[in-house]
């Protein structure tokens, strides 16, 4: 791999020492370095390959970190990490103790805003620009938004606000989903450069200044000039929407032409007010398999790559195939079964059909699966509208992303007692994506919503049964199922059947302590109970299944027979499953039972594998053994004190 120039670039000021004609080579070296590293260690892949030239151009033209670059959806910023002092650490990305897969303010002074969820960059950049103006400073602020993020409403709310304030800000739309024919490229590039040139800007300003004092006649001249410029743009570009929001629009331009990017950025850098530069890029650029399958190679594990010439043309997954199906696959297959017999059921997702499994369902029922883009709030209210007409919408969204639609769940669904089924994929600790993607708040934020039913399956079959229950057996309002990322435990699949709402399941009897476990924690609890039994401690293991409503009869019985309870959950302790049990005990059995709540502590959990994080937080079988033994020691001591 040729790294002649990249070897001498540790920070952007090193990059800015180079001649413009050397930037093409730098871009090629950054792309090769990215391919070589990420195919060895895994990580987000396609988006970063598409932003190489744009990243090089931005750090070359702007004086970072004094000038601010705010990235949206930080997985497109791997080239940014390479150029900002983290090149040698890229091999640690998404590994415990290594680089974050997203932007992180504590990681680098060049990471101006954390970026894990999409559509945030324009809002954050506007905040920085307004602060700059209030503090009388003069740095530039650039927002880079793309990889589908313009489907989210927050981006347009921010752009509208930029236009209202007429704030000096540059938004770069990194468009990797549009195909432009060569002749349009040439024309649009020509006129964009023409409109952005100092000559055109000076002419435009002189006309406006000269006609300022000519009353109605001057107004007509200015309007005519604006219509001529706008008319050309309307014919040749898709920029009139952005112009209507108050932005000066330039583009679309070839986002892989480094020379043109530098020329355009230098030209528009001095234009005051909101400016939008529309760049066309190719996701996976320079890596054959990623170019051919943008969805499959959005992110990868470790792979074996064979190269021929520039870039790689063969990719093979190196992981051993897991014997148990993933929860998302189980969900998808259950949806297909249900939808085949019930025409009122349909699926909704927010830009993640492949991540949730709804892409499989969409192949079978293309007219009954809706991908609304990165617009979680709209997805929920849209589902509410469907439910008013007797449709049964199943909203499949990652746990961490559904947080963005909290008010929509409350106001547009729960308050109206609408039958909407929420399926929260990636609940609990998700692993390498880290704190922006951990689904640890769902139990707390769903449990507090009036009329909401909340379930969590212990295995694959129970997910199927819960989905069947949510669709066919419970129709009084919203109902949610949360399940983890990754493979199940290998439970055999059988026909679906309903589960009684608010009922638990006893998996193991014991008289020393009762372990009330939820979801993924159930299998760990069973393993821990077996280890404790070998030490003479007999645990009763309960698969709680429901966070809301709780199985009150089960808890009453446990209090009477055992009196010692440990709750286990892979969610935030504050406000979660254990908190629900504590609230019930306080109301019904004050001072009648000892309780230990065990789950995610009140802090953001960093990235690492699921296994590493479960071990660190004592949420695996070994950790649960320690928690139970510690709890029993304290419980015995409290009993002695009470009786003395």
Residue pairs with C-beta under 8 A, 6 or more apart in sequence:
1 29
1 32
1 33
1 36
2 28
2 29
2 32
3 29
3 32
3 33
4 25
4 29
5 18
5 22
5 25
5 26
5 29
6 26
6 29
6 30
6 33
6 82
6 87
8 14
9 15
9 26
9 83
9 87
10 85
10 87
11 83
11 84
11 85
12 59
12 60
12 64
12 65
12 83
12 84
12 110
15 26
15 56
15 59
15 60
15 83
16 59
16 60
18 26
18 60
20 60
20 259
20 262
23 56
23 57
23 60
23 258
23 259
23 262
24 258
24 259
26 56
27 52
27 53
27 56
27 258
28 310
30 52
30 55
30 56
30 79
30 82
30 83
31 49
31 52
31 79
31 285
31 286
31 287
31 311
32 310
32 311
33 82
33 87
33 90
34 48
34 49
34 52
34 78
34 79
34 82
34 90
35 49
35 286
35 287
35 305
35 311
35 312
37 90
37 91
37 93
38 44
38 45
38 48
38 78
38 90
38 93
38 300
39 300
39 302
39 303
39 304
39 305
39 312
39 315
40 91
40 302
41 90
41 91
41 92
41 93
41 94
41 95
41 302
42 94
42 299
42 300
42 301
42 302
42 303
42 432
43 78
43 93
43 94
43 101
43 299
43 300
43 432
44 75
44 76
44 78
44 101
44 298
44 299
45 284
45 287
45 290
45 297
45 298
45 299
45 300
46 283
46 284
46 290
46 294
46 297
46 298
46 299
47 73
47 75
47 76
47 146
47 147
47 176
47 283
47 298
48 75
48 76
48 77
48 78
48 79
49 283
49 284
49 285
49 286
49 287
49 290
50 76
50 147
50 174
50 176
50 255
50 281
50 282
50 283
50 284
50 285
51 76
51 77
51 79
51 80
51 144
51 146
51 174
51 255
51 281
52 79
52 256
52 285
52 286
53 255
53 256
53 257
53 258
53 261
53 281
54 144
54 172
54 174
54 255
54 261
54 279
54 281
55 77
55 79
55 80
55 83
56 79
56 83
56 258
57 258
57 261
57 262
57 265
58 64
58 69
58 142
58 144
58 172
58 265
59 69
59 80
59 83
59 84
60 262
61 262
61 265
61 266
61 269
62 69
62 140
62 142
62 265
62 269
63 139
63 140
64 84
64 110
65 109
65 110
65 112
66 139
67 139
67 140
67 141
67 142
68 112
68 125
68 128
68 139
68 140
68 141
68 142
69 80
69 110
69 112
69 142
69 144
70 112
70 113
70 115
70 121
70 124
70 125
70 128
70 141
70 142
70 143
70 144
71 77
71 80
71 103
71 113
71 115
71 121
71 144
72 115
72 118
72 119
72 120
72 121
72 122
72 143
72 144
72 145
72 146
72 147
72 149
73 115
73 116
73 117
73 118
73 146
73 147
73 149
74 100
74 101
74 102
74 103
74 114
74 115
74 116
75 101
75 102
75 147
75 298
75 299
76 144
76 146
76 147
76 174
77 102
77 103
77 115
78 90
78 93
80 103
80 110
81 87
81 90
81 93
81 99
81 108
82 90
84 108
84 110
84 111
85 108
85 110
86 99
86 107
86 108
89 98
89 99
90 99
91 98
92 98
92 99
93 99
93 100
93 101
94 100
94 101
94 432
94 433
94 434
94 607
95 432
95 607
95 608
96 606
96 607
96 608
96 609
96 612
96 613
97 608
98 607
99 107
100 107
100 434
100 607
101 432
101 433
101 434
101 607
102 114
102 115
102 116
102 433
102 434
102 436
103 111
103 112
103 113
103 114
103 115
103 116
104 111
104 114
105 111
105 112
105 113
105 114
112 124
112 128
113 120
113 121
113 124
113 125
113 128
114 436
115 121
116 433
116 434
116 435
116 436
116 437
117 400
117 401
117 404
117 436
118 147
118 148
118 149
118 152
118 351
118 374
119 145
119 149
119 150
119 152
119 153
119 154
119 155
119 374
120 154
121 143
121 144
121 145
121 149
122 143
122 145
122 154
122 155
122 158
122 159
122 162
122 171
123 154
123 157
123 158
123 161
124 143
125 141
125 142
125 143
125 169
125 171
126 141
126 158
126 161
126 162
126 165
126 167
126 169
128 141
129 141
129 167
129 168
129 169
130 165
130 167
132 138
132 139
132 141
133 167
133 168
140 168
140 170
140 269
141 168
141 169
141 170
142 169
142 170
142 171
142 172
143 169
143 170
143 171
143 172
144 172
144 174
145 155
145 171
145 172
145 173
145 174
146 172
146 173
146 174
146 175
146 176
146 281
147 174
147 176
147 283
148 177
148 351
148 373
148 374
149 155
149 374
150 173
150 175
151 351
151 372
151 373
151 374
151 375
152 373
152 374
152 375
153 375
153 377
153 378
156 245
159 171
159 242
159 245
159 246
159 247
159 274
160 245
160 246
162 169
162 171
162 245
162 246
162 247
162 274
163 245
163 246
163 247
163 274
164 246
166 246
166 273
166 274
167 273
167 274
168 272
168 273
168 274
169 274
169 275
170 268
170 269
170 275
170 276
170 277
171 247
171 274
171 275
171 276
171 277
172 276
172 277
172 279
173 251
173 276
173 277
173 278
173 279
174 255
174 279
174 281
175 252
175 255
175 278
175 279
175 280
175 281
176 280
176 281
176 282
176 283
176 294
177 283
178 252
178 280
180 188
180 252
180 280
184 236
185 252
185 254
185 280
187 236
188 236
188 237
188 251
188 252
188 253
189 253
189 254
189 260
191 232
191 233
191 236
191 237
192 237
192 250
192 251
192 252
192 253
192 264
193 260
193 263
193 264
193 267
194 200
195 229
195 233
195 250
196 250
196 264
196 267
196 268
196 271
197 267
198 267
198 270
201 271
204 225
204 229
207 221
207 222
207 225
208 222
208 225
211 217
211 218
211 219
211 221
211 222
212 218
214 221
230 240
230 243
233 239
233 240
233 243
233 249
234 240
237 249
237 251
237 252
237 278
238 252
238 278
239 249
239 250
239 251
239 276
239 278
240 249
242 249
242 276
242 278
243 249
245 274
246 273
246 274
247 274
247 275
247 276
248 268
248 271
248 273
248 274
248 275
248 276
249 276
249 278
250 264
250 268
250 275
250 276
250 277
250 278
251 276
251 277
251 278
251 279
251 280
252 278
252 279
252 280
253 260
253 261
253 264
253 277
253 278
253 279
253 280
254 260
254 261
254 279
254 280
255 261
255 279
255 280
255 281
256 281
256 282
256 285
261 279
264 277
265 277
268 275
268 277
282 291
283 290
283 291
283 294
283 298
284 290
284 291
284 292
284 293
284 294
284 297
285 291
286 310
286 311
287 297
287 311
287 312
288 311
288 312
288 313
288 314
289 296
289 297
289 312
289 313
289 314
289 315
290 297
295 354
297 315
300 315
300 317
301 317
301 318
301 319
302 318
302 319
303 315
303 316
303 317
303 318
304 315
304 316
304 318
305 312
305 314
305 315
306 312
306 313
306 314
307 313
322 487
323 487
323 490
324 460
324 487
324 488
324 489
324 490
325 460
325 487
325 488
326 485
326 486
326 487
326 488
327 425
327 460
327 463
327 483
327 484
327 485
327 486
327 487
327 488
328 355
328 356
328 357
328 425
329 357
329 360
330 460
330 463
330 464
330 488
330 493
331 356
331 357
331 396
331 423
331 425
331 463
331 467
331 483
332 356
332 357
332 358
332 359
332 360
332 361
333 360
334 463
334 464
334 467
334 468
334 496
335 345
335 347
335 357
335 358
335 361
335 394
335 467
336 360
336 361
336 364
336 365
337 496
338 345
338 467
338 468
338 471
338 472
338 496
339 345
339 346
339 347
339 361
339 364
339 365
339 368
340 364
342 392
342 471
342 472
344 390
344 391
344 392
345 368
345 391
345 392
345 394
345 471
346 365
346 368
346 369
346 370
346 386
346 391
346 392
346 393
346 394
347 358
347 361
347 362
347 365
347 368
347 369
347 370
347 393
347 394
347 396
348 369
348 370
348 372
348 379
348 382
348 383
348 393
348 394
348 395
348 396
349 356
349 358
349 369
349 370
349 371
349 372
349 379
349 395
349 396
349 397
350 371
350 372
350 373
350 374
350 375
350 376
350 378
350 379
350 397
350 401
351 371
351 372
351 373
351 374
351 375
352 358
352 396
352 397
352 398
352 401
353 359
353 362
353 369
353 371
355 398
355 425
355 426
356 396
356 397
356 398
356 423
356 425
357 396
357 425
358 369
358 371
358 396
361 368
361 369
362 369
362 371
370 382
372 378
372 379
372 382
376 397
376 401
376 402
376 404
376 405
376 408
377 404
377 405
377 407
377 408
378 408
379 395
379 397
379 405
380 395
380 402
380 405
380 408
380 409
380 412
380 413
380 420
381 408
381 412
381 413
382 393
383 393
383 395
383 413
383 418
383 420
384 408
384 412
384 413
384 416
384 418
384 420
386 393
387 393
387 413
387 418
387 419
387 420
388 416
388 418
392 419
392 421
392 471
393 420
393 421
394 421
394 423
394 467
394 470
394 471
395 420
395 421
395 422
395 423
396 423
396 425
397 405
397 422
397 423
397 424
397 425
398 424
398 425
398 426
398 437
398 439
399 424
399 425
399 426
399 427
399 428
399 439
399 440
399 441
399 442
399 482
400 426
400 430
400 436
400 437
400 438
400 439
400 441
402 409
402 422
402 424
402 442
403 441
403 442
403 445
406 445
409 422
409 446
409 449
409 452
409 478
410 449
412 418
413 420
413 477
413 478
414 449
414 450
414 451
414 452
414 477
414 478
415 450
417 451
417 476
417 477
418 477
418 478
419 474
419 475
419 476
419 477
419 478
419 479
420 478
420 479
421 467
421 470
421 471
421 478
421 479
421 480
421 481
422 446
422 478
422 479
422 480
422 481
423 467
423 480
423 481
423 483
424 439
424 442
424 480
424 481
424 482
424 483
425 483
425 485
426 437
426 439
426 484
426 485
427 439
427 442
427 456
427 482
427 483
427 484
427 485
427 519
427 570
427 571
428 438
428 439
428 440
428 482
428 484
428 485
428 519
428 520
428 570
428 571
428 610
429 438
429 440
429 570
429 600
429 605
429 610
429 613
429 614
429 617
429 619
430 437
430 438
430 439
430 484
430 485
430 610
431 485
431 486
431 607
431 608
431 609
431 610
431 613
432 607
432 608
432 609
433 607
434 605
434 606
434 607
435 604
435 605
435 606
435 607
438 600
438 604
438 605
439 482
439 571
440 570
440 571
440 572
440 600
440 605
441 571
441 572
442 480
442 482
442 571
443 454
443 456
443 482
443 518
443 547
443 569
443 571
443 572
443 575
443 576
443 577
444 571
444 572
444 574
444 575
444 576
444 579
445 575
446 452
446 454
446 480
446 482
446 547
446 548
447 454
447 547
447 548
447 575
447 576
447 577
447 580
448 575
449 478
451 476
451 477
451 478
452 477
452 478
452 479
452 480
452 548
453 470
453 474
453 477
453 478
453 479
453 480
453 501
453 546
453 548
453 549
454 479
454 480
454 482
454 546
454 547
454 548
455 466
455 469
455 470
455 479
455 480
455 481
455 482
455 499
455 545
455 546
455 547
456 481
456 482
456 483
456 518
456 519
456 520
456 544
456 545
456 547
457 463
457 465
457 466
457 481
457 483
457 519
457 545
458 505
458 517
458 519
458 520
458 522
458 523
458 543
458 545
459 488
459 489
459 491
459 522
459 523
460 488
460 489
460 490
460 491
460 493
461 491
461 492
461 493
461 494
462 491
462 499
462 543
462 545
463 481
463 483
463 488
464 493
464 496
465 496
465 497
465 498
465 499
466 481
466 499
466 545
467 481
467 496
468 496
468 497
468 498
469 479
469 498
469 499
469 501
470 479
470 481
472 498
473 498
473 499
473 501
474 501
482 519
483 519
484 519
484 520
484 570
484 610
485 610
486 610
489 523
499 545
501 546
501 549
502 546
502 549
502 550
502 551
502 552
503 545
503 546
503 551
504 516
504 542
504 543
504 544
504 545
504 546
504 551
504 554
505 542
505 543
505 545
506 540
506 541
506 542
506 543
506 554
507 522
507 526
507 541
507 542
507 543
508 526
508 529
508 539
508 540
508 541
509 538
509 540
510 529
510 533
510 537
510 538
510 539
510 540
510 541
511 538
511 540
511 561
511 562
512 537
512 538
512 539
512 562
512 564
512 632
513 537
513 539
513 540
513 562
513 564
513 565
513 566
513 628
513 631
513 632
513 635
514 539
514 540
514 541
514 542
514 558
514 562
514 564
514 565
514 566
515 525
515 528
515 529
515 539
515 540
515 541
515 542
515 565
515 566
515 567
515 568
515 624
515 628
516 542
516 544
516 555
516 558
516 565
516 566
516 567
516 568
516 577
516 581
517 524
517 525
517 541
517 542
517 543
517 544
517 567
517 568
517 569
518 544
518 545
518 547
518 567
518 568
518 569
518 570
518 571
518 577
519 569
519 570
520 570
521 568
521 569
521 570
521 619
522 541
522 543
524 568
524 614
524 619
524 620
524 621
524 624
525 539
525 541
525 568
525 624
526 541
527 621
527 624
528 539
528 621
528 622
528 624
528 625
528 628
529 539
529 541
531 621
531 622
531 625
532 538
532 539
532 625
532 628
532 629
533 539
537 628
537 629
537 632
539 628
540 558
540 562
542 554
542 558
544 550
544 551
544 567
544 577
545 551
547 576
547 577
547 580
548 580
550 580
550 581
550 584
552 584
552 588
555 565
555 581
555 584
555 585
555 588
555 589
556 588
556 589
558 565
558 593
559 565
559 585
559 589
559 592
559 593
563 592
563 593
563 594
564 593
564 594
564 631
564 632
564 635
565 581
565 585
565 593
565 594
565 595
565 596
566 595
566 596
566 598
566 627
566 628
566 631
567 577
567 578
567 581
567 595
567 596
567 597
567 598
567 599
568 598
568 599
568 619
568 624
569 576
569 577
569 578
569 598
569 599
569 600
570 599
570 600
570 614
570 619
571 577
571 599
571 600
572 599
572 600
572 602
573 579
573 597
573 598
573 599
573 600
573 601
573 602
574 602
576 599
577 599
578 595
578 597
578 598
578 599
579 597
581 595
581 597
582 595
582 597
585 592
585 593
585 595
594 631
594 634
594 635
594 638
596 627
596 631
598 618
598 619
598 624
598 627
599 619
600 617
601 617
605 613
605 617
608 616
611 620
613 619
614 620
614 623
615 622
615 623
617 623
618 624
618 626
618 627
